[in-house]
């Protein structure tokens, strides 16, 4: 990345942080990988409890944790939200 692109990106990040940039004008970065097992263990949940609590297939969860499959971008975003705000996700799904 060139110096001018870095500076432009930094200015855009500052605008976003100050709330000056409309939400549709930028994209949120979705991480290329998430450590599903670490997220689950951090919440102190078994595989079956984690899957049930957050509406995931136990089979899919096991495949992610064993490295047989990788979560798609939407699932990675969902998992990051679970990692950062698990109670908010649980409350939203409970309504």
C-alpha positions in Angstrom: 0.0 0.0 0.0 1.5 3.4 -1.0 2.0 6.2 1.5 -0.8 8.3 0.0 -3.3 5.4 0.3 -2.3 4.9 3.9 -2.9 8.6 4.6 -6.2 8.5 2.8 -7.3 5.4 4.8 -6.2 7.0 8.1 -8.3 10.2 7.3 -11.3 8.0 6.4 -10.9 6.1 9.6 -10.8 9.3 11.6 -14.0 10.5 9.8 -15.7 7.2 10.6 -14.6 7.4 14.3 -16.0 11.0 14.6 -19.3 9.9 13.0 -18.9 12.2 10.0 -19.0 9.5 7.3 -22.4 7.9 6.5 -22.6 4.2 7.2 -23.1 3.3 3.5 -19.9 5.0 2.5 -17.5 2.4 3.9 -17.2 -1.3 4.4 -16.5 -3.2 7.6 -13.6 -5.6 7.4 -14.5 -9.2 8.0 -11.6 -11.2 9.3 -10.4 -13.9 7.0 -10.3 -16.4 9.8 -11.8 -16.8 13.3 -10.9 -19.2 16.0 -14.3 -20.7 16.7 -13.0 -23.0 19.5 -11.4 -20.1 21.4 -14.6 -18.0 21.1 -16.7 -21.0 22.4 -14.3 -21.9 25.2 -14.0 -18.2 26.2 -17.7 -18.3 26.9 -17.3 -21.5 28.9 -19.8 -23.5 26.7 -19.7 -27.0 25.4 -20.0 -27.5 21.6 -23.6 -28.5 22.0 -24.5 -25.6 24.3 -22.8 -23.1 22.0 -24.5 -24.4 18.9 -27.9 -24.4 20.6 -27.5 -21.0 22.2 -26.6 -19.3 19.0 -28.6 -21.3 16.5 -25.8 -23.2 14.8 -25.6 -26.7 13.6 -23.6 -28.9 15.9 -22.2 -30.7 12.9 -21.1 -27.4 11.3 -19.5 -26.1 14.5 -17.5 -29.3 14.9 -16.3 -29.1 11.3 -15.2 -25.5 11.9 -13.3 -26.4 15.1 -11.6 -29.4 13.6 -10.5 -27.3 10.6 -12.5 -29.5 8.1 -14.5 -26.4 7.0 -14.1 -22.6 7.3 -17.0 -20.3 8.2 -18.2 -18.2 5.2 -17.9 -14.4 5.5 -21.4 -14.0 7.0 -20.7 -16.7 9.6 -17.3 -15.1 10.4 -19.0 -11.8 11.0 -21.7 -13.5 13.2 -19.0 -15.3 15.2 -17.1 -12.0 15.8 -20.3 -10.4 17.1 -20.8 -13.4 19.4 -17.2 -13.0 20.6 -17.7 -9.3 21.3 -21.3 -9.2 22.6 -22.6 -12.7 23.3 -25.4 -11.6 25.6 -26.7 -9.1 23.0 -26.8 -11.9 20.4 -28.6 -14.2 22.9 -31.1 -11.6 23.8 -31.8 -10.8 20.1 -32.3 -14.5 19.3 -34.6 -15.0 22.4 -37.2 -12.4 21.4 
